[in-house]
């Protein structure tokens, strides 16, 4: 390929990249003007649960394939079974904690427990978070799940349902 053809191809690619960037900015401004953020906020809890369920299902399928590859009793088989049991335990604990937090008067809540850490993230449907509310959630998590309050992060996410 000649030098002239290379320059023409490279210039065309740069021009195409610039047009793409401009269109991206224009479309982003149009979306913001239409109020897509309100839709995202109102569906926050539903979307979070859906994504969490999908991710966990994919993880469990991958773990099942590892379990199928190795013989029972081998180290990798045992590790995969233990990881699967840990994920199932976390899923059950999240569900129980979400129900308990909702019983405190919140219209919705999502709990996310880390697999590799002891951190627990709690997202509650509340316009603001005061000390009394935070303490009731902390006590609930501490008493039910034995979670250290230093590992708990509570974040209000206001969503009109």
N, C-alpha and C positions, 0 to 999 in steps of 0.2 A: 504494500500500500504506500502510495506516495505521501510525501510530507504535507502537501496541500489537502489531500483527502483526510488525513488525520486531523488537521486543524479544523476542517469543516465539521467533521464528526464531533470533535470535542466541543466546538462552539455551539453546535446544535444541542448537545447534552446539557451544557451549562444554561442555555436559554430555556430548555424544557424544565430544568430544575427551578429556575427563577419563576416561571409561570406557575408551577406547582405550589411554590411557597406563597405566591400572591393569592391564588385560589384558596389555599388553606386558611389564610388570614381572613379573607372575605367571608368564607363559609362559617368560620368560628364566630365572627361578629354577628352574622345573621342568626345563628343558633342562640347566642347569648341574648339577643334582642327578643327572641320568641319566648324565652323563659324556660328553657329545657332544664335549668338547675332546679326549679320547683318540682318538676316531675321526678328528677333523681332523688331529691330529698324525701318526697312523699313515699317513694318506694324503697327507701334505704334498707329498712329491716327485711323486707321480702327479698330484695336482691342479695343482701348479705347472706341470708340463710340459703338461698338457691345456689350461690357460688360456693359456699362452704360445703354443701351437700354434694355438689358436682365434684369438687376437688377431692373430698374424702372418698367418694365412690371410685374415682380414678386411682387413688392411692391404694385402696383395698384390692382393686383388680390387679394392680402391679404386685402387691404383696402376695396375692393368691397365685400369681404366675411364678413367683420365686418359690413359694411353698411346693408347687407342682414340679419344679425342676430338681429339687434336692430330695434325698432320701430322709425319711423320718429318723430323727436322732442325730442327724448331722448338725454341725454348729450353725450353718447358714439357715437351715430349716428351723431350728429352735429360735434363732434371732428373728426370723420373719414372723413366726407364730407369736412370739412375745410382742413384737411391734404391732401386729394386728390386734392383739388383745388390749394393748395400751390405747390404741386409737378408738376402739369400741368403748373402753372405759371412759375416755375423755368425752366422746359423743354423748354418752349417757349422763355424765356429770353436767355437761353444758345444758342439756335439756332440762334436768332437774333444777339447776340454778336459774335458768331463764323463767321457768314456771314460778319459782319462789319469788323472784324479783317482781314479776307481774302481779303476784298476790299482794305486794306491798302498795299497789295502787297505780302502777305505771301501765300505760296502754300497750307498751311493747318494750322489749329488751332483747339484746343479743349478748351472749357470753362467748368469749373465745379463749380457750385454754391452750397454752403452748405445749407442743410435744417435747421439744428439747429443753425447755426452760420451765420454771415454775410460775411464770407470769400469767396473769389473768386479766383480760381486757373486757370491760363491761360497757356496753353502749345502751343507754336508756333513753326512752322517748320523753324528754323533759326540756322545757324552754330554758331552765336554769337549774343549777345544782347548788343547794344550800348544805350547810353542815349536818343538819338533822337527817336529810335524805341520804347523804353520803355515808353517815354512820350506820343508818339502818341497812344499807346495802353491804357495807363492810362487815357488819355483824352477821348478816345472813350468810355471806360467803365464808366467814371464819368458822361459824358454828356448824354449818352443813357440810362444807368440803374440807375444813381444816386448813384453809389457805392463809398464809401469812399476809397480814394487811399491807406490808411493804411491797408485796408482789402484785397488788391489785391496782388497776388503773380504771377509773370510772369517768366516762365522757358522756355528756348530754348531747343528744342529737335530736333537735326538735323537728317533729314531723307531724303534720296534721293528717289524722286518719279519718 
